[in-house]
Amino acid sequence: MASSDFQLESRDFPPVTPSESSASAPQILTTLAEVREASLAVARSAQRQLSIYTLDLEPLIYGEEPFLEAIKRLVLARSYAKVRVLLADPARAVVDANRFLILARRLTSCIDMRITQLQDPGSAGAFMVADDRATVYRLQAARWDGIFDLNDPPVARRYLNFFDEVWQASAQDAQLRQMQM
């Protein structure tokens, strides 16, 4: 499958509306603080798997101590728990010695990382999916505007399906592998 087959567009993801079975309502995010708080809530809600699609492991979100603690709690409390990360541009994360990468190096059996093979990785925005329920996503990774919901399985599955397709077509990068060892 060609990498252009994986392009996400805003029309692919209509505005989120709460499902009838949803206990929570989607929240609109507009600031870094809101995105950071929502990302932490999604990470803390994960029981089995956390899937993260990011351009460069944004240190202002994924390098914060509370977020790293949530990741550690997830993978150390459950032997079957996994964190998967798709990076579009690992250069900044590697050069900056990102704290998430340092954690991933210590927990290599629980945290898997790959580099996307998309021609325009920024077109997918940035998102995180916990299990198959909770999501936080931004259609433009360079902006903080986004949506967050702790209980919207249809939207979570849609992003998770995209993530899984890109994950299968992606490979581990030598720089990342070296950082993780």
N, C-alpha and C positions, 0 to 999 in steps of 0.2 A: 504494500500500500504506500503511495507517495506521501511524503511529509505534508504536502499541501492539503491532503485529505483530513488533516487534523486541525485545521484552522477553525477557531471559534469566532463567531461574530455576535454582536449584541442581539441580533434578531434570533439567534439560536437559543437564547435564554430570555424568555419574556419576563416582565416584572413578576416578582414573587408574590403570590397571594397565599394567605394561610389556608392550609387544608382543613377540612372539617374535623379531622382527628387530631389536629395540631394543638398542643397545649400552650404553645408560645406563638407569638406573632413576629413576623420579620421586622427587623429594625434597620433603618437606613443609617449608614455611617458616613461621616463627612470629615472627620479629623483623625490624626494619627492616634490620639488617645483613645478614641472610640474603636479604631481598628485593632489597636493593641489589646484593649479590654475584651473585644469580641473574639479575637484569636485565642486569648487565654481561656475564655469560656468554652470555646470549641475544643481546644486541647484537653481541658479538664473533663469534658464530657465523654471523651473517647474511652471505650472499654476494650476494644480489640485492635483497631487499626486507625492510624492517622495518616492521611495522604495530603502532601503539601506541594503545590505548584507555585514556584516563585522564580523571579528573574535572577536574584542574586543572594538569597537568604537574608533578606533585609534585616540588618542588625538591630534596628529600632523596634522590630517586632519579635523576630526569632532569636535574638541574642540577649533578650532581657531575662534576668534571673527568675522571675515567676514563671515565665514560659518554659525555660529550661527545667525548672523543678517539676512542672506538670509533665513534661516528656519523661523525665527520670522516673517519676511516680508511675506513669503508665507502663513503661517497659520493665521496670524492676518488680512491680507488684504482680504482673501477669506474665508467665513464661511464654505465652502464645502471642502476646501483643507485638505489633510491628509499627514502625514509622517509616513511611516511604516519602522520599523527597525527589522531585523533579526540578532541576535547576536549568534555567535557560542560559545564564552567563556565570559560570563558576569563578571567573578570574577575580572579581572583587572579593568574594568570600574567601578564596584561598589567600590572596595577598593580605587581606585585613586580618587573617587568622581568626575568622568568625568563631564566636563562642559555641555556636551550634555545631560547627564542624569539629571543634575540640571534643564536645560531648559525643558526637557520632564516632569519633576515633576510639573513644573508650567503650562504646556500646555497639561495636560492629555487628554483632549477631542480631541486634534489635532494630538498628537504623540503617536502611538501605538508601543509597543516593545514586541518581543517574542524571545524565545530561540530555536534555531534549534534543531531538533531531528535527525540530520544526524549522522551516525556512524563516518564519517570522514569529518567534516565540512570544513576543510581546502581545500579539493579537489574542492570545488566550487569557490575558490579564494575570491575576494572581488569586489563588484560592486555597482553601484548606477544607477537607471533609473528614469528619470524625465518624467512624463506622459507616453507617449508611443513613444517617439522620441529620447531623449538624453540619452547617456550612457557614463559612465567611468567604465572600468573594468580591473582587473588584474587577470590573470589565477592563479597566485601564490600570496596569500595574504602577504607573508613574503617579497616580492620584490616589488619595485616600478615600474617595467616594466608593461606597459599596453597600452590600446588604449582608445581614447576618441573621441566622435562624438556628435555634437549637433542635428543632423538630420539624423538618420538612423533607421526608424521605424521597418524594419525587425529584425535587431539585438536587438533593444530595446524590441520588443515583445518576442523574444526568451528568453532573460534574465528575463523579467517580467513574462512569463509563468512559468519558473523555480521557481522564487520567490513566485508566487502565490501557487504553489504546496507545497513548503516547508512551507509557511505561514499557510496553512490549516492544515498541519500535526504537527504544532508546538503549544506550549502552553506558556502562560505567566509564567515567573519564579517568585517565591515568593520574592526573593531578589529584582528583578526589580520592582515588584508591590509595594514593601515597599519603594523603592527609589523614585518611581513616586508619592507616596501619600504625 
